[in-house]
Every structure is written in C-alpha cells, then in structure tokens.
Amino acid sequence: MSMQSWRYAASLNADGEGNISWNVRELYESDPGKPPAYTANAMGPFGETLQELRHDLRLMYADVLREDLPILDLTGGEPVLVAAAPPAEAPGGGRGGAGQEPAGEAQAGLRRLRASDAGDVLRAFAPGTGMERQGSVGSPREAERYVAALLEPGSNRHPWAVVLQDRLVGLVCVNADAANRSGWFWYWMASETRGRGWTSRAAAAVANWALTALELERLELGHRVDNPASGGVARAAGFIREGTERAKFPVGGRRIDVATYGRLATDPWPGLAGLAFSEEA
C-alpha cells in the first residue's frame, strides 16, 4: 500500500453523554479501481467545532499541495483519487492553501534560542499582536529578561527558536519534569508569520524531540477555547484532547475555559513533516 494515497475523511461523533467531537479517519487506495478504504481507528478528537475541523483539514490540504500528492474527490458517486489540484488563489490575490510556501519563499527552521534573540522577541510582543498573555515584554530590558529566564543555566526549560533566515519569528518550549518524565509544552508565533503552518510543524518537531532526546513519556499543554488555532497546532503535533478546565482565566470581563491536551511517547506520531533542526546555539 503506497503512502502516496493516504487522505482524510471527517465525521461528527456523539458519545453516550452528549459530548460531540469531530473524528478524522485516514483513507487509502486498497486496490486499483476500487473506492478508498478507511482506517479502523479515528485520529482525534479533532476539535469540537467546525472552525477547528476546518483549520485541521486546511493544514492537511496544505501538506498535499506541498508534496504534490493526489487528492480525494468526493463530488461524484464514489470517492476517487485524482491528481493534485493547483492551489486556489485566496481572496484579494493572496496565496491559497494554509501553510503552502510560494515559490522562492525562504523556509523556516528550528535552532536553540540565543540571548541575541531578545530584539526579535520584543518585536513579536509589540502592541496589537495578541501576545499579551504570553508574558510581559514591553521594553528591551524586559525582552532580555524574558530570554535570560529561558536560558538560565540548570533550568528545566528547553526553548527552540523558530527562525526565518536566522531571525526569530516564533518559539516552542518544553518545561521538563525529569522526576516524572513529563513536560509542559507551549508555543507562540509572531503575528506576521502566522497562518503558514510553521507553528504546527515546529511543534511537531519539538514534541518528537522531547519524547526521544529527553526520554520524556508524556507532554501536556492547554489553550483557551477562544483560541481554536492553538488547538489545531496541538492536534497537528500529535496531541490528543483530554478535557476542559472550566472558567480558568478571566479575559475581557468573563472567565474562559481552557482545553487540555496530552501526548504520550506511545501515541501515534503525527504525519506532519517537522521543521528542520539545528542543534547549534
């Protein structure tokens, strides 16, 4: 069975307690000329809302376009695998397909965080970028403190910079608990480089690294339910939704739930291609 034929199908699932979620199954071409078959086990949960599902499927579609793989056509009487379609132009002349790289555009990568990244961190935390809850960084000195805390000798933190032409545009970090072989996982992306699929690919790469190089057995994270894009990143990186912390944070005069996720070393690894690593500091 060729991996070149794998695709995805989504279905709405309701359990006996009335909880609703999306399940996604992979499809593959079992025999030439026959309709694709479905995997027995669903990948999920893939969010609780249609918005989250669409985000996940856009990431998958972007991977199809990047790799020039065939697409499953569901418009006819039976599903048929056809040649990859050209990327659709986004409204207003922008590029179509979330995460797709236009020809000639530089690729993001991962490297160790450096003290010299403080200037780029400050730019990422500029007013109006939605970074207020990621930390207090409003001056060069605060940016230096932010980076220094992550790089403190003997710290349990393992910060990786998402870089474009060696300039920091995002951050993925694991706060490791060696005694329990677990880690708290978190990430952010600068506003000008969001929507390209880089956060998902960086998160997948660092999560894979933490479960192997650090020999952790569990990673966990949480995101506000009013930020479904963060949940899309988590699921793309192999995390599974485990629950909800109700009314955890006060935001804008009301308390917001937090969705909790976990990923075990024994869970299936994500199919998403991670960003390339550089171990150099």
C-alpha positions in Angstrom: 0.0 0.0 0.0 1.6 3.3 -1.1 1.7 6.1 1.4 1.2 8.4 -1.6 -2.5 7.5 -1.5 -3.4 8.4 2.1 -6.2 11.0 2.6 -8.6 12.1 5.3 -12.4 12.0 6.0 -14.2 13.7 8.8 -17.3 12.7 10.7 -19.2 14.1 13.6 -19.2 11.8 16.7 -21.6 12.0 19.7 -20.9 9.8 22.7 -23.5 8.5 25.2 -23.1 11.6 27.4 -23.9 14.0 24.7 -20.4 15.2 24.1 -19.8 16.0 20.4 -16.4 16.0 18.6 -15.0 15.5 15.1 -13.2 12.3 14.3 -10.9 12.1 11.3 -10.0 8.8 9.6 -7.3 8.3 7.0 -8.3 6.9 3.7 -6.1 4.9 1.3 -6.4 3.2 -2.0 -6.8 -0.5 -1.2 -7.0 -1.9 -4.8 -6.7 -0.1 -8.1 -10.1 0.8 -9.4 -11.9 0.4 -6.1 -13.1 3.1 -3.7 -10.7 4.0 -1.0 -10.7 2.1 2.3 -10.8 3.7 5.8 -8.5 3.1 8.7 -10.2 1.4 11.6 -9.2 3.9 14.3 -10.0 7.6 14.1 -7.5 10.3 14.6 -9.0 12.5 17.2 -10.6 14.2 18.8 -10.1 16.8 16.1 -11.7 19.7 18.0 -15.3 20.3 19.0 -16.2 23.0 16.4 -16.5 23.2 12.7 -14.0 26.0 12.8 -11.4 23.8 14.4 -12.0 21.0 12.0 -11.6 23.3 9.0 -8.3 24.5 10.4 -7.0 21.0 10.8 -8.1 20.0 7.3 -6.6 23.1 5.8 -3.3 22.1 7.3 -3.7 18.6 5.8 -4.6 20.1 2.4 -1.6 22.3 2.6 0.6 19.2 3.0 -1.0 17.6 0.0 -0.1 20.7 -2.1 3.4 20.9 -0.8 4.1 17.3 -1.6 2.1 17.3 -4.9 0.1 14.3 -3.7 -3.3 13.2 -5.2 -6.5 14.5 -3.7 -9.6 12.6 -2.8 -12.5 13.8 -4.9 -15.8 13.4 -3.0 -18.0 15.2 -5.5 -19.0 12.1 -7.6 -20.9 9.0 -6.8 -17.9 7.3 -5.2 -14.6 8.7 -3.8 -11.9 8.8 -6.4 -8.2 9.7 -6.0 -7.2 12.3 -8.6 -4.1 14.3 -9.4 -3.2 17.2 -7.1 -5.1 20.4 -7.9 -3.3 23.7 -8.3 -3.5 26.0 -5.3 -6.5 28.2 -5.3 -5.9 31.9 -5.2 -7.0 33.4 -1.9 -9.5 36.3 -1.9 -7.8 39.6 -2.7 -4.9 38.0 -4.6 -3.3 36.4 -1.6 -1.8 32.9 -1.7 -4.2 30.0 -1.2 -3.9 26.9 0.9 -2.9 27.4 4.6 0.7 26.5 5.1 1.7 26.4 1.4 5.0 28.1 0.6 5.1 30.3 -2.6 7.9 29.5 -5.0 11.1 31.0 -3.9 10.0 31.9 -0.3 12.5 31.2 2.4 11.8 28.3 4.7 11.6 28.4 8.4 13.7 26.3 10.6 14.5 25.5 14.3 17.5 26.3 16.4 18.4 26.8 20.0 17.3 30.1 21.5 20.1 32.7 21.9 20.4 35.8 24.1 20.8 37.8 20.9 17.2 36.9 20.0 15.8 39.5 22.6 15.3 42.1 19.9 13.1 39.8 17.8 11.2 38.8 20.9 10.4 42.4 21.6 9.1 42.9 18.1 6.9 39.8 18.4 5.4 41.3 21.6 4.5 44.6 20.0 1.1 46.1 21.0 -1.8 44.7 18.9 -0.1 41.4 18.1 -2.3 39.3 20.6 0.8 38.3 22.7 -0.4 40.0 25.9 -0.9 36.7 27.8 2.4 35.2 26.7 4.3 37.3 29.0 5.3 40.9 30.0 7.6 42.1 27.2 7.3 45.8 26.6 10.8 47.1 26.6 14.3 45.9 25.5 15.1 45.2 29.1 12.0 43.1 29.6 12.8 41.2 26.4 16.3 40.5 27.7 14.9 39.2 31.0 12.4 37.0 29.1 15.1 35.3 27.1 17.5 35.1 30.0 14.9 33.3 32.1 14.5 30.7 29.4 18.3 30.3 29.0 19.1 30.2 32.8 21.8 27.6 33.4 20.4 24.5 35.1 16.8 25.4 34.1 14.4 22.7 33.2 13.3 24.7 30.1 14.2 23.7 26.6 13.4 26.7 24.3 13.7 26.3 20.5 13.5 29.4 18.2 11.5 29.2 15.0 13.7 31.2 12.6 13.4 32.7 9.2 16.8 33.5 7.7 18.2 33.1 11.3 15.8 35.7 12.7 13.4 34.6 15.4 9.8 34.5 14.4 8.4 32.1 17.0 9.2 30.0 20.0 8.4 26.4 21.0 9.5 25.3 24.5 9.3 22.3 26.8 9.4 22.7 30.6 10.7 19.3 31.5 9.9 17.5 34.8 12.6 14.9 34.9 11.4 13.2 38.0 8.0 12.4 36.4 9.4 12.1 32.9 6.8 14.6 31.7 6.9 18.1 30.2 4.7 21.2 29.9 4.6 22.2 26.2 4.0 25.7 24.8 4.5 27.8 21.7 3.9 31.1 20.1 4.4 32.7 16.6 4.9 36.3 15.7 1.8 37.9 14.1 3.5 38.5 10.7 4.4 34.8 10.2 1.2 33.2 11.4 -1.0 31.1 9.0 1.8 29.4 7.1 1.8 26.1 9.0 5.1 26.8 10.7 3.8 26.7 14.2 2.3 23.2 13.7 5.5 21.9 12.0 7.7 23.4 14.7 5.5 22.0 17.5 5.5 18.5 15.9 9.3 18.6 15.5 10.0 19.7 19.1 7.4 17.3 20.6 9.1 14.4 18.7 12.5 15.6 20.0 11.3 15.9 23.6 9.9 12.3 23.6 13.1 10.9 22.3 16.1 13.0 23.2 14.8 14.0 26.6 13.2 10.5 27.1 10.0 12.0 28.4 6.9 9.8 28.5 4.2 12.5 28.5 3.8 16.0 27.2 0.8 18.2 28.1 -0.5 21.7 27.2 -3.5 23.9 27.4 -5.1 26.6 25.4 -8.0 29.0 25.8 -11.1 27.7 24.0 -11.5 31.1 22.3 -8.2 30.4 20.5 -9.0 27.4 18.4 -6.0 27.9 16.2 -3.8 26.9 19.1 -5.8 23.6 19.4 -5.2 23.0 15.7 -1.5 23.3 16.3 -1.6 20.8 19.2 -3.5 18.2 17.3 -1.3 18.6 14.2 1.7 17.9 16.6 0.1 14.7 17.8 -1.6 15.9 21.0 -5.0 14.4 22.0 -7.6 16.5 23.7 -8.1 15.1 27.2 -10.5 17.6 28.9 -11.6 21.1 29.9 -10.6 23.3 32.8 -13.8 25.3 33.2 -13.7 29.1 33.7 -9.9 29.1 34.3 -8.9 32.5 33.1 -10.6 36.0 33.3 -10.5 37.5 29.8 -12.4 40.6 28.8 -14.7 40.6 31.8 -15.6 36.9 31.6 -14.0 33.6 32.6 -12.7 31.4 29.7 -12.4 27.6 29.7 -9.1 26.0 28.8 -8.8 22.9 26.6 -6.2 20.4 27.9 -4.2 18.1 25.7 -1.6 15.3 26.2 0.7 13.3 24.1 2.4 10.1 25.2 5.5 8.6 23.9 3.4 5.6 22.9 0.8 7.6 21.0 1.0 7.5 17.2 3.4 10.1 15.8 2.0 12.9 13.6 2.4 12.5 9.9 3.1 16.3 9.6 6.7 17.0 8.5 8.5 18.9 11.2 10.8 21.9 10.6 14.5 21.2 10.2 16.6 21.3 13.4 19.9 22.9 14.0 21.4 22.0 17.4 23.8 24.9 17.2 23.2 27.6 19.8 
